[in-house]
Amino acid sequence: NHHHMTRHVVGAMATRAAALLASASHRVHPRRTASPASTATPSAAARRYVHPAARRASTDGIVTRAIGFNLSDRDEDTSRGDQEALALIEDAASVLFLQDPLRHECAQAYLALLQQISLKAGPNKLFVAYGEFFRSLRRSGKATFADVVLDEIIAGRGNPVAEAVAAGADPADVAPVDLAAVAADLELLQRICVSEATILKWCERLAAAASPSRTQPASWVAAASALGTREEGAEGG
């Protein structure tokens, strides 16, 4: 059907790139480089994009670049999670075409969690939202939230460029405004996908700063810290 054709066209680019490093086994632990949070505005904060997928194979970087989803291997560790979360919510609201990845159950739970972080919610609301995100990501069968978003991007739904090419259009004939919008959306989506480790740190810091403060049990922290990680040698996504 039409969606299958679209997925095939967009996915083929990633498949060819993946084949170049199919035997790669190296895993990286991404870290973001923080800019001074005290001088950052919410919009500027989100522009310090971040590799979202913890411990992805180097192969995955080739795959994502093949579809224009250019990942970094950095992860930001900043205490201003509320400002960062607000900026990411604004990024999500700014998406022009590629809204389907944000309609996924996991993305909805992720955005709801960002909302609680941006509001500096108390521990109760904060950890309820975190639990919803945790469960939705585990239900998705993907290792990371970025994996969920990438799968939706590759599917091509709502992407007029991918759909036009799948329908037989010459890529050179795609309207420049559509190309520009899709490129902008890919940039927004990659910025939205912060690592699970960073999200957890934001939650813990907000809970610790609350009145009364809350420190999660070590067993809970251990379980939450495992979210978004992948065992050495495990298959991606």
KELUMBA-91714 format. One record per residue: x, z, y of N, C-alpha, C in turn; residue in three letters. Coordinates in steps of 0.02 Angstrom, whole numbers. Layout:
KELUMBA-91714
      nxx      nzz      nyy     caxx     cazz     cayy      cxx      czz      cyy   residuo
        X        Z        Y        X        Z        Y        X        Z        Y       ALA
...
end
This chain:
KELUMBA-91714
      nxx      nzz      nyy     caxx     cazz     cayy      cxx      czz      cyy   residuo
       42        0      -59        0        0        0       44        0       62       ASN
       10        1      121       48       -5      184       98       51      193       HIS
       78      113      179      123      169      188      182      166      140       HIS
      168      142       79      223      135       31      273       84       56       HIS
      249       28       84      294      -23      110      336        5      168       MET
      303       44      212      338       73      269      393      119      245       THR
      376      163      197      425      209      170      483      172      138       ARG
      466      117      104      519       78       71      568       49      122       HIS
      542       21      176      585      -10      226      630       41      259       VAL
      601       97      283      641      147      317      687      183      267       VAL
      660      199      209      699      234      159      757      193      133       GLY
      750      127      132      804       84      106      867       91      147       ALA
      860      101      211      919      110      253      957      172      232       MET
      920      226      220      951      288      200      981      283      130       ALA
      947      247       86      971      241       17     1038      204       15       THR
     1043      150       54     1106      112       54     1163      155       81       ARG
     1149      194      132     1201      237      160     1220      292      111       ALA
     1170      319       77     1184      373       29     1229      350      -27       ALA
     1221      287      -47     1261      261     -102     1335      261      -87       ALA
     1353      258      -23     1423      258       -4     1459      322      -24       LEU
     1421      377      -23     1451      442      -39     1411      478      -93       LEU
     1388      441     -141     1345      470     -192     1379      525     -232       ALA
     1444      522     -237     1480      571     -278     1505      630     -237       SER
     1488      631     -172     1514      685     -129     1487      752     -152       ALA
     1528      803     -154     1505      869     -175     1520      923     -124       SER
     1554      904      -69     1571      954      -18     1509      977       19       HIS
     1503     1044       29     1449     1073       67     1477     1106      129       ARG
     1442     1102      184     1466     1134      245     1417     1187      266       VAL
     1442     1239      297     1399     1291      325     1398     1282      400       HIS
     1343     1255      426     1342     1235      497     1342     1295      544       PRO
     1372     1285      602     1371     1334      655     1359     1298      721       ARG
     1317     1326      763     1307     1298      830     1355     1332      878       ARG
     1376     1295      928     1418     1323      980     1374     1342     1039       THR
     1371     1405     1057     1325     1428     1108     1351     1415     1177       ALA
     1306     1396     1222     1320     1393     1292     1297     1459     1322       SER
     1321     1478     1381     1301     1542     1410     1225     1544     1419       PRO
     1192     1590     1383     1119     1592     1383     1093     1616     1450       ALA
     1131     1655     1487     1106     1683     1549     1094     1630     1603       SER
     1127     1573     1597     1119     1520     1647     1076     1463     1622       THR
     1052     1468     1560     1014     1412     1531      941     1417     1548       ALA
      911     1362     1565      838     1358     1571      811     1340     1504       THR
      746     1353     1490      719     1336     1424      731     1264     1405       PRO
      721     1217     1452      729     1147     1434      801     1131     1419       SER
      847     1159     1457      918     1145     1445      941     1177     1381       ALA
      912     1234     1363      934     1269     1303      923     1227     1241       ALA
      867     1191     1240      851     1152     1180      897     1094     1172       ALA
      930     1072     1226      972     1013     1221     1037     1027     1185       ARG
     1051     1090     1172     1111     1105     1134     1094     1098     1060       ARG
     1083     1035     1039     1059     1027      970     1109     1047      918       TYR
     1088     1057      866     1105     1099      812     1090     1066      747       VAL
     1137     1069      701     1121     1047      633     1073     1097      603       HIS
     1012     1075      582      963     1120      555      973     1138      482       PRO
     1002     1093      442     1000     1102      370     1062     1137      346       ALA
     1055     1201      330     1113     1240      309     1138     1213      242       ALA
     1205     1208      237     1238     1188      175     1215     1121      147       ARG
     1198     1072      190     1181     1005      164     1245      970      144       ARG
     1239      925       96     1297      886       76     1317      838      130       ALA
     1382      819      129     1404      770      179     1367      704      170       SER
     1344      690      109     1304      630       97     1242      630      141       THR
     1211      688      149     1149      692      187     1160      672      260       ASP
     1220      686      287     1234      666      355     1233      591      362       GLY
     1260      556      311     1260      483      312     1188      458      308       ILE
     1148      487      264     1079      466      256     1041      474      321       VAL
     1047      532      353     1007      545      413     1030      501      470       THR
     1094      487      476     1117      443      529     1090      372      518       ARG
     1079      353      455     1054      286      440      984      276      468       ALA
      946      329      477      878      321      505      876      347      576       ILE
      934      359      606      935      380      675      927      454      686       GLY
      927      493      633      919      566      638      989      595      634       PHE
     1022      599      691     1094      614      693     1107      689      693       ASN
     1127      714      636     1137      786      628     1208      807      646       LEU
     1214      868      668     1279      898      684     1294      950      632       SER
     1355      978      632     1371     1030      584     1381     1096      620       ASP
     1347     1104      678     1354     1165      716     1288     1204      715       ARG
     1295     1269      724     1236     1311      726     1246     1362      781       ASP
     1196     1370      823     1203     1414      881     1182     1485      864       GLU
     1220     1533      888     1205     1603      879     1198     1633      949       ASP
     1137     1639      972     1126     1664     1040     1073     1719     1038       THR
     1079     1766     1083     1032     1822     1086      967     1803     1121       SER
      966     1745     1156      907     1726     1194      861     1683     1152       ARG
      839     1709     1096      795     1672     1053      729     1655     1085       GLY
      704     1697     1130      640     1683     1162      644     1620     1205       ASP
      697     1613     1242      705     1553     1283      716     1491     1240       GLN
      758     1498     1189      770     1442     1143      705     1420     1110       GLU
      665     1468     1086      603     1452     1052      554     1417     1098       ALA
      550     1440     1161      505     1408     1209      526     1335     1221       LEU
      591     1324     1226      616     1256     1237      600     1211     1177       ALA
      604     1238     1117      588     1198     1057      514     1182     1054       LEU
      472     1229     1075      400     1216     1078      385     1160     1128       ILE
      420     1161     1185      412     1107     1234      435     1040     1206       GLU
      488     1041     1166      511      980     1134      457      953     1088       ASP
      426      997     1048      374      975     1002      314      945     1040       ALA
      298      974     1097      242      949     1137      258      882     1169       ALA
      322      864     1172      343      803     1206      347      743     1160       SER
      338      751     1095      343      696     1048      291      643     1063       VAL
      312      580     1065      268      525     1085      233      492     1026       LEU
      271      471      976      243      436      918      247      477      853       PHE
      304      507      840      318      536      774      290      607      767       LEU
      224      612      772      191      677      769      177      699      697       GLN
      177      652      650      161      670      582      206      724      552       ASP
      272      722      564      314      776      537      293      845      563       PRO
      265      849      622      245      913      651      176      934      629       LEU
      140      890      593       75      908      566       80      937      496       ARG
      139      932      467      150      960      401      138     1036      402       HIS
      112     1062      348       97     1134      344      158     1177      363       GLU
      216     1157      339      276     1195      353      294     1192      427       CYS
      285     1134      458      300     1127      529      252     1168      571       ALA
      189     1170      550      141     1211      587      159     1285      584       GLN
      181     1308      526      201     1378      519      264     1391      560       ALA
      310     1343      561      372     1349      599      357     1354      674       TYR
      313     1311      698      296     1312      769      259     1377      788       LEU
      217     1401      742      183     1465      755      233     1522      759       ALA
      284     1520      718      337     1571      721      376     1565      786       LEU
      393     1504      807      427     1495      871      384     1523      928       LEU
      319     1514      923      275     1540      975      281     1616      980       GLN
      281     1650      923      288     1723      923      356     1745      951       GLN
      407     1707      934      475     1723      959      476     1713     1035       ILE
      446     1658     1059      447     1644     1130      410     1697     1170       SER
      360     1728     1140      320     1779     1173      350     1849     1165       LEU
      407     1853     1130      438     1918     1115      387     1964     1081       LYS
      354     1937     1031      302     1974      996      331     2036      962       ALA
      288     2084      951      308     2145      916      324     2130      843       GLY
      357     2177      809      377     2165      740      320     2144      694       PRO
      260     2172      703      205     2156      658      188     2082      661       ASN
      172     2057      721      155     1986      728      214     1941      711       LYS
      273     1963      729      333     1924      717      345     1912      643       LEU
      341     1966      603      356     1959      532      298     1931      492       PHE
      237     1937      518      182     1901      487      193     1825      493       VAL
      213     1804      553      227     1733      564      287     1710      524       ALA
      338     1753      519      397     1734      480      377     1726      406       TYR
      335     1771      381      313     1766      311      276     1701      297       GLY
      234     1680      346      198     1617      337      247     1558      333       GLU
      297     1559      376      347     1505      374      386     1507      309       PHE
      406     1566      288      444     1574      225      405     1544      167       PHE
      341     1564      162      300     1541      105      287     1466      108       ARG
      275     1440      168      260     1368      173      321     1326      155       SER
      380     1350      174      441     1313      156      453     1315       82       LEU
      442     1372       51      451     1377      -22      398     1334      -58       ARG
      337     1332      -32      286     1290      -63      302     1215      -58       ARG
      338     1197       -6      355     1127        5      402     1100      -48       SER
      439     1145      -80      488     1124     -130      553     1100     -100       GLY
      560     1104      -34      621     1083        0      665     1143       14       LYS
      730     1131       19      776     1186       31      775     1209      103       ALA
      763     1163      149      765     1179      220      706     1147      257       THR
      691     1174      315      640     1144      358      660     1073      378       PHE
      725     1063      390      749      996      408      734      946      352       ALA
      739      967      289      723      923      233      650      900      238       ASP
      605      946      255      534      930      262      525      877      316       VAL
      556      889      374      549      843      431      578      774      415       VAL
      636      774      383      669      711      365      626      670      317       LEU
      596      703      268      552      667      221      494      635      258       ASP
      465      671      306      409      644      344      431      585      387       GLU
      491      590      416      518      535      457      528      473      414       ILE
      558      482      355      571      426      310      506      393      288       ILE
      453      433      279      389      405      259      364      354      311       ALA
      383      363      374      368      313      425      299      315      455       GLY
      258      364      435      190      368      463      194      381      539       ARG
      155      344      576      154      352      649      213      322      684       GLY
      257      288      647      316      256      677      301      182      684       ASN
      284      158      744      264       88      752      320       40      736       PRO
      382       61      746      439       17      730      443        7      655       VAL
      442       61      617      446       56      544      386       18      516       ALA
      327       32      543      267       -1      519      267      -76      534       GLU
      293      -94      591      295     -165      609      343     -203      563       ALA
      401     -173      551      450     -204      506      423     -209      435       VAL
      389     -156      413      360     -156      346      307     -210      339       ALA
      274     -226      395      222     -278      393      251     -348      400       ALA
      317     -352      406      350     -417      407      374     -440      475       GLY
      368     -397      526      391     -417      593      467     -419      596       ALA
      493     -462      638      565     -464      650      583     -404      694       ASP
      632     -363      673      650     -304      713      667     -322      785       PRO
      692     -383      796      709     -404      864      648     -413      908       ALA
      589     -419      876      527     -431      913      490     -366      929       ASP
      516     -310      905      483     -246      919      488     -231      993       VAL
      434     -208     1022      432     -195     1094      485     -143     1113       ALA
      523     -156     1166      574     -108     1187      546      -39     1201       PRO
      484      -35     1227      455       30     1242      445       70     1177       VAL
      427       35     1123      418       69     1059      484       94     1031       ASP
      536       51     1037      602       72     1015      626      133     1053       LEU
      616      132     1118      638      188     1160      600      252     1143       ALA
      535      245     1130      495      304     1114      515      334     1048       ALA
      527      292      997      547      317      932      615      351      936       VAL
      661      320      973      727      350      982      722      418     1015       ALA
      679      423     1066      669      487     1100      639      539     1053       ALA
      591      517     1012      560      564      965      609      590      913       ASP
      653      546      888      703      568      840      749      621      870       LEU
      766      611      933      808      661      966      771      727      973       GLU
      707      724      991      668      785      997      660      821      930       LEU
      646      783      878      636      813      813      700      846      786       LEU
      757      814      799      819      844      774      834      908      812       GLN
      815      912      876      827      973      914      780     1029      891       ARG
      720     1010      870      671     1060      849      694     1096      786       ILE
      731     1061      743      750     1090      678      810     1136      683       CYS
      798     1198      703      853     1247      704      862     1274      633       VAL
      920     1300      619      933     1325      551      892     1387      537       SER
      876     1397      473      840     1456      452      878     1520      468       GLU
      944     1516      465      985     1575      481      977     1595      554       ALA
      974     1547      598      965     1562      669      896     1591      683       THR
      845     1561      653      777     1588      661      774     1661      638       ILE
      805     1675      582      805     1744      556      839     1791      606       LEU
      896     1770      634      931     1812      682      888     1826      743       LYS
      853     1775      767      809     1785      825      756     1838      809       TRP
      726     1833      749      674     1881      729      703     1952      724       CYS
      760     1959      693      790     2025      685      807     2056      752       GLU
      833     2015      797      853     2042      862      792     2064      903       ARG
      739     2024      901      678     2043      936      650     2108      908       LEU
      649     2114      842      623     2174      810      666     2235      828       ALA
      730     2226      831      775     2281      848      767     2303      921       ALA
      747     2256      964      740     2272     1035      670     2297     1052       ALA
      624     2294     1004      555     2315     1016      551     2390     1024       ALA
      494     2413     1050      482     2485     1056      415     2502     1025       SER
      413     2535      967      473     2559      930      508     2500      895       PRO
      571     2510      882      610     2457      851      596     2454      776       SER
      614     2399      747      603     2389      675      665     2358      645       ARG
      689     2388      591      744     2359      551      717     2346      482       THR
      721     2284      460      695     2265      394      739     2294      339       GLN
      709     2310      281      748     2335      224      801     2284      203       PRO
      855     2309      176      910     2265      155      887     2213      105       ALA
      841     2231       61      817     2183       11      779     2126       44       SER
      740     2142       96      704     2090      133      753     2044      168       TRP
      803     2073      201      853     2034      236      890     1988      187       VAL
      905     2013      128      939     1972       78      897     1912       58       ALA
      832     1924       47      787     1870       28      780     1819       84       ALA
      770     1843      145      762     1798      203      827     1759      217       ALA
      883     1791      206      948     1758      218      960     1702      169       SER
      928     1704      111      937     1651       61      896     1589       78       ALA
      847     1596      123      806     1539      141      848     1488      179       LEU
      841     1425      161      879     1373      195      948     1362      168       GLY
      965     1395      114     1030     1384       83     1021     1345       18       THR
     1074     1314       -4     1071     1274      -65     1129     1291     -109       ARG
     1116     1302     -172     1170     1317     -219     1218     1259     -224       GLU
     1281     1274     -233     1332     1223     -241     1313     1177     -299       GLU
     1312     1112     -283     1297     1063     -335     1223     1048     -342       GLY
     1179     1085     -304     1108     1072     -309     1090     1007     -275       ALA
     1035      977     -298     1013      914     -269      984      928     -200       GLU
      995      882     -153      967      889      -86      893      877      -86       GLY
      856      923      -47      784      913      -36      744      915      -99       GLY
end
